[in-house]
Amino acid sequence: MSFPDPRPLRILVIRYRFIGDTVLAIPFLRNLRRAFPNAKIDVLAEPVSGDTLALCPYKDELLYYAPRLRGEKRRQAKIPTSLLGVAGFLRDRNYDRCYILRRSFSSAILPLLAGIPHRVGFATEGRGWLLQRSTPYADKHEVECFLDILRADGIPVADTHNENWSDPIADQRVDATLPAGQRLRVFVCAKSIVLSKDWAPDRFARLIAWLVNDRGCEVHLCDSPGYASYYEEIRAALPAPLARDWIDWSRQLSIRELGSLFRRMDLAIGIDTGLLHIAASFHVPVVALFGPLEPWRWHPWDTAHTILRPDDLTGPRPLLRLSLDEVQTAVDRHLTALNSRR
C-alpha cells in the first residue's frame, strides 16, 4: 500500500541579477502562488536586487546567490557561490519544480545539477534539452515573457497587473521626514551602471532647477551611495540656487525600504534603470529616458508613462541627443495632468 507524500510541493524560482528584471517577476509570482496556494515557493536571487522581493507575499524564502559579487554584497549570500556548491545546497532542499526566469545556459544547468525533476524556462542558448518544458523568448514585454513560462507549463495566467508593498515601520519614518505641504513630489534617477544609458549631469541639473524653481516641485533622490559623486556633479552644475533643496534618501533607505518613498511620489523621471520599475510597481507615473534597450520590452509596466528615445542610437552616448526641452515638455504634460486631478 502506498501513501501520499504529506510534504507540500516545493518550488524554486530562479531570478538572480538586475533590480528591474526582479521587480518585473512579481506578476509571475502572483500567478504561480494562485496555482499552488499551499506550495513552498522560494526565489533564488542576488543581494540588493533580491531585496526588492523582501515584502512580496507570494514567495516564502529568498535565497541569496552572489556568483559575480564581491566584498560585503557577496558576504550577504548565505549559500555557496560556486555553481556546484549552490547545486548541492539546492539538492538538499528537495525541490520538486523549478521555474527559470533567466536565459543563460548556466541558470538551466543549475537545477539539473540540483536534481530538480521538473524544470521550465526559456528555450535560449541551446538549453531546451535541459528542460522538461520550454517556451521561446518572444518579442514582447519582459513581464509577458515571464508569464509565458507559466503558460508553457499549463498554468493559467489570471492577470498581469503590477503591485508592490512597503514596510509600515519605514512608512512612518518616511512620512515623519517628508515636508508638509501640497507640492508635487518628483523622484529623479540620474545614473546607471551602463554608461550608454546615461544622460548628462548638467542637463539633469537644469531639469531639477526647473522642477523646483519654476514648477514648485519637491525633488527626491535615492540611489546607490556609490553614485554620490555623480549627484554631487549634478549639484555643482545647478544653474542657480534651488528655492528648496532636493531631498536625498540614499543613505537613509535601503532598497527594501524604497517602497515607502515611492508610495508618496507623484512622478518619477530618469534614465532606464531598475528604480523606475520599482516606481511603476507602485503605479507612479514615469518619464523614462531610453538609450540602447528596447522600450517595447522594458517600458514601465502597468502605469502611466512617457518614453523618450533619440532616433539615432549610434555612438557610446546616444541619450545625449535628447534635449532638455524635449524632457521638460514630456514632464510638463504629466505635471499638468497631476495638478488637474488635485
Salt bridges, closest charged atoms under 4 A:
ASP5 OD2 - ARG7 NE 3.64
ASP21 OD2 - ARG15 NH1 3.72
ASP42 OD1 - LYS40 NZ 2.69
ASP42 OD2 - ARG93 NH2 3.19
GLU46 OE1 - ARG68 NH2 3.06
ASP51 OD1 - ARG256 NH2 3.11
ASP60 OD2 - ARG33 NH2 2.88
GLU61 OE1 - LYS40 NZ 3.39
GLU61 OE1 - ARG93 NH2 2.62
GLU72 OE1 - ARG75 NH2 3.29
ASP96 OD1 - ARG7 NH2 2.91
ASP139 OD1 - ARG297 NH2 3.60
GLU142 OE2 - ARG103 NH1 3.62
GLU142 OE1 - ARG297 NH1 3.96
GLU144 OE1 - ARG151 NH2 3.08
ASP148 OD2 - LYS140 NZ 3.00
ASP148 OD1 - ARG151 NH1 2.74
ASP153 OD2 - ARG97 NH1 2.93
ASP153 OD1 - HIS118 NE2 2.79
ASP153 OD1 - ARG133 NH1 3.04
ASP159 OD1 - ARG30 NE 2.76
ASP159 OD2 - ARG34 NH2 2.77
ASP159 OD1 - HIS161 ND1 3.70
GLU163 OE2 - ARG30 NH1 2.62
GLU163 OE2 - HIS161 NE2 3.94
ASP171 OD1 - ARG263 NH1 3.77
ASP175 OD1 - ARG264 NE 2.78
ASP198 OD2 - LYS191 NZ 2.59
ASP202 OD2 - ARG206 NH2 3.39
GLU218 OE2 - ARG183 NH2 3.47
GLU218 OE1 - ARG185 NE 3.28
GLU218 OE1 - HIS220 NE2 2.77
GLU232 OE2 - ARG235 NE 3.67
ASP245 OD1 - ARG235 NH1 3.11
GLU257 OE2 - ARG173 NH2 2.72
ASP266 OD2 - ARG342 NH2 3.70
ASP272 OD2 - LYS197 NZ 3.58
ASP302 OD2 - HIS283 ND1 3.95
ASP312 OD2 - ARG321 NE 3.57
ASP332 OD2 - ARG215 NH2 2.90
